[in-house]
Amino acid sequence: MAKDMLRMAVLYALLAIGIGIVMASQHDFTNKSLHAHANLVGWVSMALMGVIYQVFPAMAHSVLARVHFWLHNLGLPVMLAGIYAVMHQWPAAEPIVGTGSMVVALGFVAFALNAWLNAGQQVKLADAQDDRARAAQHAAGVSRPAAASATV
């Protein structure tokens, strides 16, 4: 989960940097809210949450982490598109921002619940073994699933 969060965070950072470059080159800062939200809700929040998932593996292995990831990454593009539409005075754009914002907010609620319920908890042995097997496969360049280990 940490890797996925970080990768998405980097994509949002690249988007925000691109928006900033375009604004600066055109001397038109209409999209400053879009730039700020892509940076803070996309890059900064997701990168920080990715680090938190790395530090607290029990959080990363929970269903709440997957719920959080998908809500955040489905809601944020909608929210950003809505912000763009509002900044360019498109009619009826506010509900788009509101919808995307609510989906992102639900993702943050999933993250908060995850923190309260799972931060500091131990990861189940099977999950930890699966993680080590995947890491070993990745390091060896193997793409097939590892055989189940008989040892506990």
C-alpha positions in Angstrom: 0.0 0.0 0.0 2.8 2.4 0.8 4.3 1.9 -2.6 1.0 2.6 -4.4 0.3 5.7 -2.3 3.8 7.1 -3.0 3.5 6.4 -6.8 0.1 8.2 -6.9 1.5 11.0 -4.8 4.3 11.5 -7.4 1.8 11.6 -10.2 -0.1 14.4 -8.4 3.1 16.2 -7.8 3.9 16.1 -11.5 0.4 17.4 -12.3 0.8 20.2 -9.8 4.2 21.1 -11.1 2.9 21.2 -14.6 0.0 23.5 -13.6 2.5 25.8 -11.9 4.7 25.9 -14.9 1.8 26.7 -17.2 0.5 29.4 -14.9 4.0 31.0 -14.6 4.6 30.9 -18.3 1.3 32.6 -19.1 1.3 35.0 -16.1 -2.2 33.8 -15.4 -2.8 32.5 -12.0 -6.5 31.6 -12.3 -5.7 28.0 -11.5 -3.8 28.6 -8.3 -6.5 26.8 -6.3 -6.2 23.8 -8.6 -2.4 23.9 -8.2 -2.6 24.1 -4.4 -5.1 21.3 -4.1 -3.2 19.0 -6.4 -0.1 19.7 -4.3 -1.6 19.4 -0.8 -4.4 16.8 -1.2 -2.5 14.9 -3.9 1.2 15.1 -3.4 1.7 16.0 0.3 -1.2 14.1 1.9 -0.7 10.9 -0.2 3.1 10.9 0.3 2.7 11.4 4.0 0.1 8.6 4.2 2.3 6.3 2.2 5.1 6.9 4.7 2.6 6.2 7.6 1.6 3.0 5.9 5.2 2.0 5.6 5.9 2.7 9.3 2.7 1.0 10.5 2.3 -2.2 8.4 -0.8 -3.3 10.2 -2.5 -0.2 8.8 -1.3 -1.0 5.3 -2.7 -4.6 5.4 -6.2 -3.5 6.5 -9.2 -3.3 4.3 -9.5 0.3 5.4 -6.2 1.1 3.6 -7.6 -0.2 0.3 -10.9 1.7 0.9 -8.9 4.9 1.6 -6.6 4.5 -1.4 -9.5 4.1 -3.9 -11.8 6.8 -2.4 -8.9 9.2 -2.4 -7.9 8.4 -6.0 -11.4 8.4 -7.3 -12.5 11.5 -5.6 -9.5 13.7 -6.1 -9.5 13.9 -9.9 -13.3 14.7 -9.7 -12.5 17.4 -7.1 -9.7 18.8 -9.2 -11.8 18.9 -12.4 -14.5 20.7 -10.4 -12.1 23.3 -9.1 -10.9 23.9 -12.6 -14.5 24.3 -13.8 -15.3 26.7 -10.9 -12.2 28.8 -11.5 -13.2 29.1 -15.2 -16.8 30.0 -14.3 -18.5 26.9 -15.8 -22.1 26.8 -14.9 -23.2 24.3 -12.2 -19.6 23.3 -11.4 -19.9 23.5 -7.6 -21.6 20.1 -7.3 -18.7 18.5 -9.1 -16.3 20.0 -6.5 -18.6 18.9 -3.7 -19.0 15.4 -4.9 -15.2 14.9 -5.4 -14.5 16.5 -2.0 -17.0 14.3 -0.2 -15.4 11.2 -1.7 -11.9 12.4 -0.7 -13.2 13.2 2.8 -14.6 9.7 3.1 -11.2 8.4 2.2 -9.7 10.5 4.9 -12.3 9.1 7.4 -11.2 5.6 6.4 -7.6 6.6 7.0 -8.5 8.1 10.4 -10.4 4.9 11.4 -7.4 2.8 10.2 -5.0 4.9 12.4 -7.2 4.5 15.5 -7.8 0.8 15.0 -4.6 -0.5 13.5 -1.6 1.8 14.2 0.8 0.0 16.4 -0.9 -3.4 16.0 1.0 -6.5 14.9 0.7 -7.7 11.3 -0.5 -11.2 11.0 2.3 -13.7 10.3 0.9 -14.8 7.0 0.7 -11.2 5.7 4.3 -10.6 6.8 5.5 -13.8 5.0 3.6 -12.8 1.9 5.3 -9.4 1.9 8.8 -10.9 2.3 8.1 -13.4 -0.5 6.9 -10.6 -2.8 10.0 -8.5 -2.0 12.3 -11.5 -2.7 10.6 -12.1 -6.0 10.8 -8.5 -7.0 14.5 -8.4 -6.1 15.1 -11.6 -8.1 13.1 -10.4 -11.0 10.5 -13.2 -10.7 6.9 -12.4 -11.6 5.1 -15.6 -10.6 3.6 -16.2 -7.2 5.9 -17.8 -4.6 5.2 -21.3 -3.3 3.5 -21.4 0.1 5.9 -21.9 3.0 5.3 -24.8 5.3 7.2 -23.1 8.2 5.5 -20.8 10.7 
